[in-house]
Amino acid sequence: MKHTNLARLREGESGWVTGIEGQNAMSRRLQDMGLVRGTRVECLHRSPFGDPAAYLIRGAVIALRQEDSGCVLVDTQ
């Protein structure tokens, strides 16, 4: 498995959340959106300039800025 963060996933790639860096309001919000350990996440689409990106998280499509998705640690195949 390859360890990376959510911001580095390319379109069509997926991974499993292993954790979230930091202890601030945004990390709590990411957890509330379902980004908790073991959740499968897929990068569906990136905007032309790469920010934001759309991710499939627990059946919902959520757009995240690169600054925020960079805090989410994932393992990929």
Summary of the structure (lengths in Angstrom):
residues: 77
radius of gyration: 11.0
end to end distance: 4.9
largest distance: 30.5
contacts: 212
relative contact order: 0.36
helix: 19%
strand: 43%
